[in-house]
Amino acid sequence: MGELHLSYVPFREKYSTTNFPFLHKKYRSHIEIMALILESVKGNGVGQASIMRRVGLNHLQFKKFLKSLGDMGFVEMNSGNDFISYKATDKGLDFLRQYYVLLSMLSSACERTRLARVMY
């Protein structure tokens, strides 16, 4: 499988609703929010405010999701010089890769279904 590109690209740009119409919904799932957090921390260590802003979470939501991701071993916390940063672990990056594979499969299925309706 290809290597995961480590530069930050906003998740919503990477998987916009024009390419993935099944993502066009009012609310985000817990899995989608976890993927957004992992997407934002997959490079170098990132601070709490930056993650909250990128993902669009308030402090309470951020703490809840970060605890879950930490408990699963997807995110590690590094503290030093009065700054706490978060970074995705290898396990978290594996989850993110699999999430992208699933989105790609769903997108292909949607495209095939749409083409089948047109050809019918």
Secondary structure as a PSIPRED ss2 file (coil, helix, strand):
# PSIPRED VFORMAT (PSIPRED V4.0)

   1 M C   1.000  0.000  0.000
   2 G C   1.000  0.000  0.000
   3 E C   1.000  0.000  0.000
   4 L C   1.000  0.000  0.000
   5 H C   1.000  0.000  0.000
   6 L C   1.000  0.000  0.000
   7 S C   1.000  0.000  0.000
   8 Y C   1.000  0.000  0.000
   9 V C   1.000  0.000  0.000
  10 P C   1.000  0.000  0.000
  11 F H   0.000  1.000  0.000
  12 R H   0.000  1.000  0.000
  13 E H   0.000  1.000  0.000
  14 K H   0.000  1.000  0.000
  15 Y C   1.000  0.000  0.000
  16 S C   1.000  0.000  0.000
  17 T C   1.000  0.000  0.000
  18 T C   1.000  0.000  0.000
  19 N C   1.000  0.000  0.000
  20 F C   1.000  0.000  0.000
  21 P H   0.000  1.000  0.000
  22 F H   0.000  1.000  0.000
  23 L H   0.000  1.000  0.000
  24 H C   1.000  0.000  0.000
  25 K C   1.000  0.000  0.000
  26 K C   1.000  0.000  0.000
  27 Y C   1.000  0.000  0.000
  28 R C   1.000  0.000  0.000
  29 S C   1.000  0.000  0.000
  30 H H   0.000  1.000  0.000
  31 I H   0.000  1.000  0.000
  32 E H   0.000  1.000  0.000
  33 I H   0.000  1.000  0.000
  34 M H   0.000  1.000  0.000
  35 A H   0.000  1.000  0.000
  36 L H   0.000  1.000  0.000
  37 I H   0.000  1.000  0.000
  38 L H   0.000  1.000  0.000
  39 E H   0.000  1.000  0.000
  40 S H   0.000  1.000  0.000
  41 V C   1.000  0.000  0.000
  42 K C   1.000  0.000  0.000
  43 G C   1.000  0.000  0.000
  44 N C   1.000  0.000  0.000
  45 G C   1.000  0.000  0.000
  46 V E   0.000  0.000  1.000
  47 G E   0.000  0.000  1.000
  48 Q H   0.000  1.000  0.000
  49 A H   0.000  1.000  0.000
  50 S H   0.000  1.000  0.000
  51 I H   0.000  1.000  0.000
  52 M H   0.000  1.000  0.000
  53 R H   0.000  1.000  0.000
  54 R H   0.000  1.000  0.000
  55 V H   0.000  1.000  0.000
  56 G C   1.000  0.000  0.000
  57 L C   1.000  0.000  0.000
  58 N C   1.000  0.000  0.000
  59 H H   0.000  1.000  0.000
  60 L H   0.000  1.000  0.000
  61 Q H   0.000  1.000  0.000
  62 F H   0.000  1.000  0.000
  63 K H   0.000  1.000  0.000
  64 K H   0.000  1.000  0.000
  65 F H   0.000  1.000  0.000
  66 L H   0.000  1.000  0.000
  67 K H   0.000  1.000  0.000
  68 S H   0.000  1.000  0.000
  69 L H   0.000  1.000  0.000
  70 G H   0.000  1.000  0.000
  71 D H   0.000  1.000  0.000
  72 M C   1.000  0.000  0.000
  73 G C   1.000  0.000  0.000
  74 F C   1.000  0.000  0.000
  75 V E   0.000  0.000  1.000
  76 E E   0.000  0.000  1.000
  77 M E   0.000  0.000  1.000
  78 N E   0.000  0.000  1.000
  79 S E   0.000  0.000  1.000
  80 G E   0.000  0.000  1.000
  81 N C   1.000  0.000  0.000
  82 D C   1.000  0.000  0.000
  83 F E   0.000  0.000  1.000
  84 I E   0.000  0.000  1.000
  85 S E   0.000  0.000  1.000
  86 Y E   0.000  0.000  1.000
  87 K E   0.000  0.000  1.000
  88 A E   0.000  0.000  1.000
  89 T C   1.000  0.000  0.000
  90 D H   0.000  1.000  0.000
  91 K H   0.000  1.000  0.000
  92 G H   0.000  1.000  0.000
  93 L H   0.000  1.000  0.000
  94 D H   0.000  1.000  0.000
  95 F H   0.000  1.000  0.000
  96 L H   0.000  1.000  0.000
  97 R H   0.000  1.000  0.000
  98 Q H   0.000  1.000  0.000
  99 Y H   0.000  1.000  0.000
 100 Y H   0.000  1.000  0.000
 101 V H   0.000  1.000  0.000
 102 L H   0.000  1.000  0.000
 103 L H   0.000  1.000  0.000
 104 S H   0.000  1.000  0.000
 105 M H   0.000  1.000  0.000
 106 L H   0.000  1.000  0.000
 107 S H   0.000  1.000  0.000
 108 S H   0.000  1.000  0.000
 109 A H   0.000  1.000  0.000
 110 C H   0.000  1.000  0.000
 111 E H   0.000  1.000  0.000
 112 R H   0.000  1.000  0.000
 113 T H   0.000  1.000  0.000
 114 R H   0.000  1.000  0.000
 115 L H   0.000  1.000  0.000
 116 A H   0.000  1.000  0.000
 117 R H   0.000  1.000  0.000
 118 V H   0.000  1.000  0.000
 119 M H   0.000  1.000  0.000
 120 Y C   1.000  0.000  0.000
